[in-house]
Amino acid sequence: GSVLAGRDIGTVVLPDAECKIFLDATAEKRAIRRATQRGYAVGSAEHQAILASLIARDAEDRARPVAPLIAATDAITIHTDEMALTDVVKLIVAEARRVAR
């Protein structure tokens, strides 16, 4: 077994994978997380630049003709905006264990 992460793993790279989990969060929440991780204040110019970059990349990835950014139809989608990391990990582990049975 293995664990892979990427924007097209479940739809293009391994469409027949037994366990597919699509983690989702708004660009705004991801920008806050990334800015905080890098030591930037929320609302700072650096935070705003991160947000703009994420929004642009998401739009580009969703619109690309090959392997667009979408969840696989058989993926479990976890919306993480209001979740702690430990809670996200618990859900992922539980789903992987469920599939492995």
Secondary structure in CASP SS format (residue, H / E / C, confidence):
PFRMAT SS
TARGET T0000
AUTHOR 0000-0000-0000
METHOD secondary structure of the structure
MODEL  1
G C 1.00
S C 1.00
V C 1.00
L C 1.00
A C 1.00
G C 1.00
R C 1.00
D C 1.00
I H 1.00
G H 1.00
T H 1.00
V H 1.00
V H 1.00
L C 1.00
P C 1.00
D C 1.00
A C 1.00
E C 1.00
C C 1.00
K C 1.00
I E 1.00
F E 1.00
L E 1.00
D E 1.00
A C 1.00
T C 1.00
A H 1.00
E H 1.00
K H 1.00
R H 1.00
A H 1.00
I H 1.00
R H 1.00
R H 1.00
A H 1.00
T H 1.00
Q H 1.00
R C 1.00
G C 1.00
Y C 1.00
A C 1.00
V C 1.00
G C 1.00
S C 1.00
A H 1.00
E H 1.00
H H 1.00
Q H 1.00
A H 1.00
I H 1.00
L H 1.00
A H 1.00
S H 1.00
L H 1.00
I H 1.00
A H 1.00
R H 1.00
D H 1.00
A H 1.00
E H 1.00
D H 1.00
R H 1.00
A H 1.00
R C 1.00
P C 1.00
V C 1.00
A C 1.00
P C 1.00
L C 1.00
I C 1.00
A C 1.00
A C 1.00
T C 1.00
D C 1.00
A C 1.00
I E 1.00
T E 1.00
I E 1.00
H E 1.00
T C 1.00
D C 1.00
E C 1.00
M C 1.00
A C 1.00
L H 1.00
T H 1.00
D H 1.00
V H 1.00
V H 1.00
K H 1.00
L H 1.00
I H 1.00
V H 1.00
A H 1.00
E H 1.00
A H 1.00
R H 1.00
R H 1.00
V H 1.00
A H 1.00
R C 1.00
END
